[in-house]
């Protein structure tokens, strides 16, 4: 906890909001990773000055500071024990838009989908189309160097950002970008230029030659070359460890062709799909995405996806590659012909002379293609819908290898999974050799935590054998940072540490990420630490579909994996209260985390029955949108009912609750007296009195 004096000062100085209570801090203790660290306080920044005030307070209190967007990190980038600065509620504006020059300046908290909706009338978009676009913020994407399914054509975030403004760790304002007019501390610039020149040869030798390399610092951006050195590109992918941002200048692209077409290539074996990736990429598609049989089977059990599957899956393929083209109609006709020919050459033609089961299902309906794209984007969360105690765990999920090694890499890693008594589901970016895979483990068990480390060490060794990257998309965080010495060599690791020391000599900004990292299997940092337990309640509802205490209530609550789909602001209905307040407390994720923390004893013994818990559940309208739209099927309406039941059992039920419960018994009388009852709505004093009596 922060000193009360500092808390008071922040509350006065910050234009946004400050949160120091245990419930609010608990909601920011996790992201979409396996880690959980209780912060000292949360600031919902509303102006650049709020970030500066937070930096000053962190410096005075001697605590870390971490910037946060949508909180969708899978590697633990956005958790720490100090101050968390949330930019998503208020710092989410488009500051400048140059349609002709295809440029925009945005605040770090703007959500990608919101940005692209605003750009659509101008025929433009920001093309780094990550699967979490409905809640990922541009600031978070910059910190992570996010990629997206169409990076084959558009590149990574680094390729689409020109300038970053913000504050260094000591509060010094900066403006990093190309050309003149920048604000760059001279000493810092000289240090970075010297480092780039000195390490150029080692960088060329040790950095993986794959586009999807998002590990470590981008010190290759410091190497002298044809273009002027842009320090903004060093900040991209730095995970908030070097500086904070207040404004980001992005490059925009014309919207993709409205005549996109999708070829769904079916394969009888997983290896066959992997071997086909390289010849299919050679056709020049915008993306080639993998979906395997396990993901198909899981998606069939989720109502929002089941109907879509019926329209494009033929038979029982072991794997499918979704090959997208976005050209003119005549070009797309030719693209699909070449795709069919290539598949035929590989031996797949749905009975048209091909020796194997397989072939291409053509999807010309743009609406269906969009639904298929949404299903693929939800791949991670579909996998997380398993109700067993073990869950697919993120730690080797985005290694990237050259395409020619993809089949061998996936075969070898699958063998490693089997040797540890587990399996993994593969999906995502076959076009760039960056497949997502999560072995199923139960991290409440010490032996499964050991398995996680053993699998990670084996996987990373393979990746290095194939000259690939430990991370091709999701970054380092706590999961991968400790392995940089093996990945890049000690000389490059020392260069990373030199960069960190130059920008942040007091190690104030998001420490423990990229350099000076803890062990990835340190259980004290995990969501389920040693001694984790859950209250064994006598529940009022049936939770037997899940495992765990409380007749399965534990398993139902722990289904939330923090993916943040409930933070979307358009499409579907989830979550109506969050869409109004944009407060983490009022998202399904925020409520589920609060419940889990309360029932595991992290918020005090009586947390479940507290007014804070009641306030957390208050704006849940019981619409059941989360049950249908949450990819892991979290049913917050039912959980709220359970919380109210438990509170009533402990504290008694209020008059309003009893009146509602007994309504069938007095409804006939109420109809007869409806005129008298209606006076309540016409006489203000009666309305106030009834509200006071019933609560």
C-alpha positions in Angstrom: 0.0 0.0 0.0 1.1 3.6 -0.7 1.6 6.0 2.2 -1.6 7.8 3.0 0.0 11.2 2.3 1.0 10.1 -1.2 -2.5 8.7 -1.8 -4.1 12.0 -0.7 -1.7 14.0 -3.0 -2.5 11.8 -6.0 -6.2 12.1 -5.3 -5.9 15.9 -5.4 -3.5 16.2 -8.4 -5.0 13.6 -10.8 -7.7 14.7 -13.1 -8.9 11.2 -13.6 -9.5 8.7 -10.8 -7.4 7.0 -8.1 -8.2 3.7 -6.5 -6.4 2.3 -3.4 -8.9 -0.1 -1.9 -8.2 -3.8 -2.0 -11.1 -4.7 -4.3 -10.0 -2.2 -7.0 -6.4 -3.1 -6.7 -7.3 -6.8 -7.0 -9.0 -6.2 -10.3 -5.7 -5.0 -11.6 -3.6 -7.7 -10.1 -4.0 -9.9 -13.2 -3.9 -9.7 -16.9 -4.6 -12.6 -19.4 -1.5 -14.4 -18.2 -0.9 -17.0 -15.4 0.5 -14.3 -13.1 -1.1 -12.2 -10.3 0.7 -9.4 -8.3 -1.3 -7.1 -6.1 -0.5 -3.4 -7.0 -0.2 -0.6 -4.5 -2.7 1.6 -6.3 -4.5 2.3 -9.6 -4.7 5.5 -11.5 -7.2 6.0 -14.3 -5.4 8.7 -16.2 -7.4 11.4 -17.9 -4.7 13.8 -19.0 -0.9 13.6 -19.7 -0.4 15.4 -16.4 -1.9 12.4 -14.6 0.9 10.2 -15.9 3.5 12.7 -14.8 1.9 12.9 -11.3 2.0 9.1 -11.1 5.7 9.0 -12.1 6.4 11.6 -9.4 4.5 9.6 -6.8 6.1 6.3 -7.7 9.5 7.9 -7.5 8.8 9.4 -4.1 7.2 6.1 -2.7 10.0 4.0 -4.2 7.5 1.7 -6.1 7.3 0.6 -9.7 4.9 2.0 -12.3 3.3 0.1 -15.1 1.2 1.5 -17.9 -1.9 -0.6 -18.9 -4.3 -0.7 -21.7 -6.8 -3.5 -22.1 -5.0 -5.9 -19.8 -4.9 -8.7 -22.4 -1.2 -9.5 -22.0 -0.6 -13.3 -22.0 2.9 -13.1 -20.6 2.5 -11.0 -17.5 3.6 -7.7 -19.0 1.0 -5.5 -17.1 1.2 -6.7 -13.5 3.5 -5.3 -10.8 3.5 -4.4 -7.1 3.5 -0.6 -7.5 1.2 1.8 -9.4 -0.9 0.7 -12.4 -1.8 3.5 -14.8 -4.9 2.6 -16.8 -5.2 4.6 -20.0 -8.2 2.9 -21.5 -11.1 4.8 -19.7 -10.2 8.3 -20.6 -7.0 8.6 -22.7 -8.7 7.2 -25.8 -9.1 10.1 -28.3 -7.9 10.6 -31.9 -5.9 13.9 -31.5 -5.2 14.5 -35.2 -6.2 12.9 -38.5 -4.6 13.5 -41.9 -6.7 11.6 -44.4 -4.6 12.7 -47.4 -1.3 11.8 -45.7 -2.7 8.7 -44.2 -1.6 9.6 -40.7 -3.2 9.9 -37.3 -2.1 10.9 -33.8 -3.9 9.0 -31.0 -3.9 8.7 -27.3 -2.5 5.4 -26.0 -5.8 4.1 -24.5 -7.8 4.1 -27.8 -9.1 0.6 -28.6 -8.2 -0.7 -32.1 -11.8 -1.5 -33.1 -13.0 2.0 -32.0 -10.2 3.6 -34.0 -11.0 1.6 -37.1 -14.7 2.4 -36.8 -13.8 6.1 -36.8 -11.5 5.7 -39.7 -13.9 3.6 -41.9 -15.8 6.6 -43.3 -12.5 7.9 -44.7 -11.6 4.5 -46.3 -8.7 3.9 -43.9 -7.7 1.6 -41.1 -4.9 0.7 -38.8 -4.0 -2.7 -40.3 -2.4 -4.5 -37.4 -5.6 -6.6 -36.9 -4.9 -8.5 -33.7 -7.5 -11.0 -32.5 -8.2 -8.9 -29.4 -9.1 -5.8 -31.5 -12.3 -5.2 -29.6 -10.4 -4.4 -26.4 -6.7 -4.0 -27.3 -5.4 -0.5 -27.1 -2.9 1.2 -29.4 -0.6 1.9 -26.4 -0.6 -1.8 -25.5 0.0 -2.8 -29.0 3.0 -0.4 -29.2 4.4 -1.8 -25.9 4.0 -5.3 -27.2 4.9 -4.7 -30.9 1.7 -6.6 -31.9 1.3 -8.3 -35.2 -2.1 -9.6 -36.3 -3.2 -12.1 -38.8 -2.4 -10.0 -41.9 1.2 -9.1 -40.9 2.3 -11.0 -44.1 1.0 -7.9 -46.0 1.0 -5.1 -43.5 3.9 -5.9 -41.1 3.9 -5.4 -37.3 3.1 -2.4 -35.2 6.7 -1.3 -35.5 6.1 -1.0 -39.3 3.1 1.2 -38.8 4.1 3.7 -36.1 6.3 6.8 -36.8 6.3 8.9 -33.7 5.8 8.6 -29.9 5.5 11.4 -27.3 5.5 10.9 -23.6 7.6 11.1 -20.5 10.8 9.3 -19.5 11.1 7.7 -16.1 12.4 11.0 -14.5 9.5 13.0 -15.9 11.5 14.5 -18.9 9.1 15.0 -21.8 10.2 13.5 -25.1 9.1 13.3 -28.8 10.8 10.4 -30.7 10.2 10.3 -34.5 11.7 10.7 -37.9 13.2 14.0 -39.2 13.5 17.3 -37.4 11.4 18.8 -34.6 12.0 15.9 -32.1 12.6 16.3 -28.4 15.4 13.8 -27.7 17.8 14.2 -24.8 21.2 14.5 -26.4 23.1 12.3 -24.0 20.5 9.5 -24.4 20.6 9.8 -28.2 24.4 9.6 -28.3 24.4 6.5 -26.0 21.9 4.7 -28.2 23.7 5.6 -31.5 27.0 4.4 -30.0 25.4 1.2 -28.9 23.9 0.5 -32.3 27.2 1.1 -34.1 29.1 -1.0 -31.6 26.8 -4.0 -31.6 25.8 -3.9 -35.3 27.8 -7.1 -36.1 26.5 -9.0 -33.1 22.9 -7.9 -33.8 23.2 -9.2 -37.4 24.5 -12.5 -36.2 22.1 -13.1 -33.3 18.8 -11.6 -34.1 16.4 -14.2 -35.8 15.7 -13.6 -39.5 12.0 -13.9 -39.1 9.5 -11.0 -39.4 7.7 -12.1 -36.2 10.4 -11.4 -33.7 9.0 -9.4 -30.8 11.4 -10.5 -28.0 14.0 -8.2 -26.3 14.6 -4.6 -27.2 14.6 -3.5 -30.9 18.2 -2.5 -30.8 18.4 -3.4 -34.5 16.6 -0.1 -34.9 19.8 1.6 -33.7 22.1 0.1 -36.3 23.3 2.7 -38.9 21.7 2.2 -42.2 19.8 3.9 -45.1 17.2 5.5 -42.9 17.6 7.9 -40.0 17.5 6.2 -36.7 14.1 6.6 -35.0 14.1 6.0 -31.3 10.3 5.5 -31.4 11.1 2.1 -32.9 13.2 1.2 -29.9 10.3 1.9 -27.6 8.0 -0.3 -29.6 8.0 -3.8 -28.0 9.7 -2.5 -24.9 6.7 -3.4 -22.7 6.6 -0.1 -20.9 10.0 -0.6 -19.4 11.7 2.4 -21.0 9.2 5.3 -21.1 5.5 6.2 -20.9 3.5 7.4 -23.9 0.9 10.1 -24.2 0.5 10.4 -28.0 1.3 8.0 -30.8 1.5 8.9 -34.5 0.4 5.9 -36.6 0.5 5.2 -40.3 -2.9 4.3 -41.9 -3.7 2.0 -44.9 -6.6 1.9 -47.4 -9.3 -0.4 -46.3 -8.9 -3.9 -47.7 -10.8 -4.8 -50.9 -14.5 -5.4 -50.3 -14.1 -8.5 -52.5 -12.2 -10.6 -50.1 -12.5 -14.3 -50.6 -11.6 -17.2 -48.3 -10.3 -20.6 -49.3 -10.8 -23.1 -46.5 -8.3 -25.8 -47.2 -9.0 -29.2 -45.5 -6.3 -31.7 -44.6 -6.4 -35.3 -43.4 -3.4 -34.9 -41.0 -2.0 -32.0 -39.1 1.5 -32.5 -40.6 0.0 -32.3 -44.1 -1.4 -28.9 -43.3 2.0 -27.7 -42.0 3.8 -29.0 -45.1 1.3 -27.2 -47.3 1.9 -23.8 -45.6 4.9 -22.7 -47.6 3.4 -23.4 -51.1 0.1 -21.7 -50.1 2.0 -18.6 -48.8 3.8 -18.5 -52.2 0.4 -17.7 -53.8 0.5 -14.2 -52.2 -2.5 -14.2 -49.8 -3.1 -11.6 -47.2 -3.2 -14.3 -44.5 -3.0 -18.1 -43.9 -4.5 -19.1 -40.6 -4.6 -22.5 -39.0 -7.5 -24.2 -37.2 -7.1 -27.7 -35.9 -9.6 -30.5 -35.1 -9.6 -29.9 -31.3 -10.5 -26.2 -31.8 -13.3 -27.3 -34.2 -14.7 -29.7 -31.7 -14.6 -27.2 -28.9 -16.2 -24.5 -31.0 -19.2 -26.8 -31.8 -20.1 -26.6 -28.1 -20.3 -22.8 -28.1 -23.6 -21.5 -29.5 -22.2 -18.4 -31.1 -19.8 -20.5 -33.3 -21.7 -23.8 -33.8 -23.9 -22.5 -36.7 -20.9 -20.9 -38.5 -19.0 -24.2 -38.4 -21.8 -26.0 -40.2 -21.4 -23.7 -43.2 -17.7 -24.2 -44.0 -16.4 -27.5 -42.4 -16.7 -30.5 -44.7 -16.2 -33.9 -43.1 -13.8 -34.3 -40.2 -10.5 -32.6 -41.2 -7.5 -33.0 -38.8 -6.6 -29.4 -39.7 -7.7 -26.5 -41.9 -5.8 -23.6 -43.4 -7.9 -20.4 -44.0 -6.3 -18.7 -47.0 -7.5 -15.2 -47.6 -7.1 -13.1 -50.7 -8.2 -9.4 -51.0 -7.8 -8.3 -54.6 -10.2 -7.3 -57.4 -13.0 -9.7 -58.3 -11.1 -11.0 -61.5 -7.9 -11.4 -59.5 -9.7 -13.2 -56.7 -11.2 -15.6 -59.3 -7.7 -16.3 -60.5 -6.4 -16.6 -56.9 -9.0 -19.3 -56.1 -8.1 -21.1 -59.3 -4.5 -21.1 -58.4 -5.3 -22.2 -54.8 -7.4 -25.2 -56.1 -4.5 -26.1 -58.5 -2.0 -26.0 -55.7 -4.1 -28.1 -53.5 -4.6 -30.6 -56.3 -0.9 -30.7 -56.9 -0.5 -31.5 -53.2 -3.0 -34.3 -53.7 -6.2 -32.8 -52.2 -9.4 -32.3 -54.2 -12.5 -33.7 -52.4 -12.7 -36.8 -54.7 -11.7 -35.0 -57.9 -8.8 -37.3 -58.5 -6.9 -36.5 -55.3 -5.4 -39.5 -53.5 -6.1 -38.0 -50.0 -9.2 -36.8 -48.2 -9.2 -33.0 -48.3 -9.7 -30.1 -50.6 -10.9 -26.5 -50.7 -14.2 -25.0 -49.6 -14.6 -21.6 -51.3 -16.2 -18.8 -49.2 -17.3 -15.8 -51.3 -20.0 -14.6 -48.9 -18.3 -11.7 -47.1 -20.6 -12.0 -44.0 -19.7 -15.7 -43.6 -16.0 -15.0 -44.2 -16.2 -12.4 -41.4 -17.8 -14.9 -39.1 -15.1 -17.4 -39.8 -12.5 -14.8 -39.1 -14.1 -14.0 -35.7 -14.1 -17.7 -34.9 -10.4 -18.0 -35.7 -9.7 -14.8 -33.6 -11.5 -16.5 -30.7 -9.2 -19.5 -30.9 -7.5 -19.0 -27.6 -10.7 -18.4 -25.7 -12.5 -21.3 -27.4 -9.7 -23.6 -26.1 -10.1 -22.1 -22.6 -13.7 -23.2 -22.6 -12.6 -26.6 -21.3 -14.4 -27.2 -17.9 -11.8 -29.5 -16.5 -9.3 -28.5 -13.8 -6.5 -28.5 -16.3 -6.5 -25.6 -18.8 -4.5 -24.7 -21.9 -1.6 -22.6 -20.5 0.2 -19.7 -22.3 4.0 -19.9 -22.2 5.2 -21.3 -25.5 2.2 -20.2 -27.5 3.7 -18.0 -30.1 7.2 -19.2 -30.9 8.0 -18.5 -34.6 10.1 -20.6 -36.9 10.9 -20.4 -40.7 8.2 -22.1 -42.7 10.4 -24.8 -44.0 10.8 -26.1 -40.4 7.2 -25.7 -39.3 6.1 -29.3 -39.8 9.2 -30.7 -38.0 8.9 -28.2 -35.2 5.2 -28.9 -34.5 5.9 -32.7 -34.6 8.7 -32.5 -32.2 6.9 -30.2 -29.8 3.8 -32.4 -29.8 6.1 -35.3 -28.8 7.4 -33.2 -25.9 3.8 -32.6 -24.8 3.0 -36.3 -24.9 6.2 -37.1 -23.0 4.9 -34.9 -20.2 1.4 -36.4 -20.2 -0.4 -33.6 -21.9 -1.6 -32.3 -25.3 -1.8 -29.0 -27.1 -4.1 -27.4 -29.6 -2.6 -25.6 -32.5 -4.0 -22.6 -34.3 -3.3 -19.1 -35.8 -0.6 -17.7 -38.1 0.7 -20.5 -40.4 1.6 -17.9 -43.0 4.5 -16.7 -40.8 5.5 -19.8 -38.9 3.9 -18.5 -35.7 1.4 -21.0 -34.5 -0.3 -20.7 -31.2 -0.3 -23.7 -28.9 -1.1 -24.2 -25.3 -0.4 -27.5 -23.5 -3.1 -28.5 -21.0 -1.8 -28.1 -17.4 -3.2 -27.5 -13.9 -1.0 -24.9 -12.4 -2.4 -25.4 -8.9 -0.2 -28.5 -8.9 3.5 -28.2 -8.2 4.3 -31.1 -10.6 2.5 -29.3 -13.5 4.4 -26.1 -12.8 7.6 -28.2 -13.1 6.2 -29.7 -16.4 5.6 -26.1 -17.7 9.3 -25.2 -17.2 10.6 -28.4 -18.7 8.3 -28.0 -21.8 9.4 -24.3 -22.1 13.1 -25.2 -22.0 12.6 -27.9 -24.6 10.5 -25.7 -26.9 12.9 -22.7 -26.8 15.8 -25.0 -27.5 14.0 -26.3 -30.6 13.2 -22.7 -31.7 16.9 -21.8 -31.5 17.8 -24.9 -33.5 15.6 -23.7 -36.3 16.9 -20.1 -36.1 13.5 -18.8 -34.9 12.2 -16.5 -32.2 11.0 -17.4 -28.7 8.2 -14.9 -29.2 6.6 -14.1 -32.5 3.8 -12.0 -31.2 3.0 -11.9 -27.5 6.2 -10.5 -26.2 8.3 -11.4 -23.1 6.8 -10.3 -19.9 7.6 -12.7 -17.0 7.2 -15.8 -19.1 10.1 -15.4 -21.5 12.4 -12.6 -20.3 14.7 -14.9 -18.3 15.6 -16.8 -21.5 17.1 -13.9 -23.4 20.6 -14.9 -22.6 20.1 -18.2 -24.4 18.1 -16.6 -27.3 20.4 -13.6 -28.0 23.7 -14.4 -26.3 25.3 -12.7 -23.3 26.6 -9.8 -25.3 23.2 -8.8 -26.6 21.7 -9.3 -23.2 24.2 -6.9 -21.7 23.2 -4.4 -24.5 19.6 -4.8 -23.4 20.6 -4.0 -19.8 22.5 -1.0 -21.0 19.4 0.3 -22.8 17.3 -0.1 -19.7 19.9 1.6 -17.5 20.1 4.6 -19.9 16.4 5.1 -20.0 15.4 4.1 -16.5 18.4 4.1 -14.2 16.3 3.5 -11.1 14.4 0.5 -12.6 11.1 2.3 -11.9 9.2 1.4 -15.1 7.7 -2.1 -15.2 10.7 -3.9 -13.7 11.3 -7.6 -14.2 10.3 -7.5 -17.9 12.9 -8.0 -20.7 15.9 -7.6 -18.3 16.5 -8.6 -14.7 13.6 -11.0 -14.8 12.3 -13.4 -12.2 12.0 -17.1 -12.9 9.0 -17.8 -15.1 7.9 -20.6 -12.7 8.0 -18.6 -9.5 4.7 -19.7 -8.0 4.6 -16.7 -5.6 3.9 -14.5 -8.7 1.1 -16.8 -10.0 -2.6 -16.6 -9.9 -2.6 -19.9 -8.1 0.3 -19.6 -5.6 1.3 -22.3 -3.1 -1.5 -22.7 -0.5 -4.2 -21.4 -2.9 -7.6 -22.4 -1.6 -11.2 -21.7 -2.3 -14.1 -21.4 0.1 -16.2 -24.5 0.2 -19.7 -23.0 0.2 -23.0 -24.7 0.4 -24.4 -23.2 -2.8 -27.9 -22.3 -3.7 -27.5 -23.1 -7.4 -26.3 -26.2 -9.3 -22.7 -25.8 -10.4 -22.1 -29.5 -11.1 -21.0 -28.9 -14.7 -17.7 -27.6 -13.3 -15.1 -29.0 -11.0 -13.9 -27.7 -7.6 -15.3 -26.7 -4.3 -18.8 -25.4 -3.7 -20.2 -28.1 -5.8 -18.3 -26.8 -8.8 -18.8 -23.1 -8.1 -15.0 -22.8 -7.9 -14.5 -24.1 -11.4 -17.2 -21.8 -12.8 -15.6 -18.7 -11.3 -12.1 -19.8 -12.4 -13.3 -20.2 -16.0 -12.6 -16.5 -16.5 -9.1 -16.4 -18.1 -9.1 -12.5 -18.3 -9.2 -12.4 -22.1 -11.3 -9.2 -21.8 -13.9 -10.0 -24.5 -16.4 -8.4 -22.1 -14.7 -5.0 -22.6 -15.8 -4.7 -26.2 -17.9 -1.5 -26.9 -19.8 -2.7 -30.0 -21.2 -5.9 -31.5 -23.3 -8.3 -29.5 -24.6 -7.3 -26.1 -21.8 -8.2 -23.6 -21.3 -6.3 -21.3 -24.0 -3.6 -21.1 -22.8 -2.1 -17.8 -19.2 -1.9 -18.9 -20.2 -0.1 -22.1 -21.8 2.6 -20.0 -19.2 3.0 -17.2 -16.0 1.8 -19.0 -14.9 0.7 -15.5 -13.1 -2.6 -15.0 -15.3 -3.3 -12.0 -18.4 -3.4 -14.2 -16.9 -5.8 -16.8 -17.7 -9.5 -16.5 -13.9 -10.0 -16.1 -13.8 -7.5 -13.2 -16.6 -9.2 -11.4 -15.2 -12.7 -11.9 -11.8 -11.7 -10.6 -13.4 -10.0 -7.6 -15.3 -13.2 -6.8 -12.2 -15.4 -7.2 -10.1 -13.1 -5.0 -12.9 -12.9 -2.4 -13.5 -16.7 -2.3 -9.7 -17.5 -2.1 -9.2 -15.2 0.9 -7.3 -12.4 -0.8 -9.8 -9.7 0.1 -10.5 -10.7 3.7 -12.6 -13.3 5.4 -16.0 -11.6 5.0 -15.4 -10.3 1.5 -18.1 -12.3 -0.2 -20.7 -10.7 2.1 -19.3 -7.2 2.0 -20.8 -4.0 0.6 -17.9 -3.8 -1.8 -18.9 -7.1 -3.3 -22.5 -6.0 -3.5 -21.4 -2.9 -5.3 -19.3 -5.0 -7.7 -22.4 -7.0 -8.7 -24.9 -4.1 -8.5 -24.8 -3.1 -12.2 -25.0 -6.6 -13.6 -28.4 -6.6 -15.2 -28.7 -10.4 -15.5 -29.0 -10.3 -19.3 -27.0 -13.5 -19.8 -25.1 -12.0 -22.7 -21.8 -13.2 -21.1 -23.0 -16.8 -21.0 -23.6 -16.6 -24.8 -20.8 -14.3 -25.9 -17.9 -15.0 -23.5 -15.8 -17.6 -25.2 -15.2 -19.4 -21.9 -19.0 -19.3 -21.1 -18.7 -17.3 -17.9 -22.3 -16.9 -16.6 -22.2 -13.8 -14.4 -25.9 -13.5 -14.1 -26.0 -16.9 -12.3 -23.0 -16.0 -10.3 -24.6 -12.8 -9.1 -27.6 -14.8 -8.1 -25.3 -17.0 -6.1 -23.6 -14.1 -4.4 -27.0 -12.6 -3.5 -28.1 -15.9 -2.1 -25.0 -16.2 0.0 -25.3 -12.7 1.3 -28.9 -13.3 2.2 -28.1 -16.5 4.0 -25.4 -14.6 6.0 -27.0 -11.2 6.6 -30.7 -11.9 5.9 -32.8 -10.8 3.0 -34.0 -7.2 2.7 -37.7 -6.2 2.3 -37.3 -5.6 -1.5 -35.9 -9.1 -2.0 -38.7 -10.7 0.1 -41.4 -8.7 -1.8 -40.0 -9.9 -5.1 -39.8 -13.5 -3.9 -43.4 -13.4 -2.6 -44.8 -11.6 -5.7 -46.7 -14.7 -7.0 -48.6 -14.8 -3.7 -49.8 -11.2 -3.6 -50.0 -10.4 -7.3 -53.8 -10.8 -7.5 -54.3 -8.4 -4.6 -51.8 -6.0 -6.3 -53.9 -6.0 -9.5 -57.0 -5.0 -7.5 -55.2 -2.2 -5.7 -53.2 -1.0 -8.8 -54.7 2.5 -8.6 -53.5 2.9 -5.0 -50.1 1.4 -5.8 -49.7 3.8 -8.8 -49.8 6.7 -6.4 -46.3 5.8 -5.5 -45.1 6.9 -8.9 -47.1 10.1 -8.9 -46.3 11.4 -5.4 -42.6 12.2 -5.0 -42.7 11.8 -1.2 -44.2 8.3 -1.5 -41.6 7.3 -4.0 -38.8 8.4 -1.8 -40.4 6.7 1.2 -40.8 3.4 -0.6 -37.2 3.4 -1.8 -36.0 4.1 1.7 -38.1 1.3 3.1 -37.3 -1.3 0.4 -33.6 -0.3 -0.2 
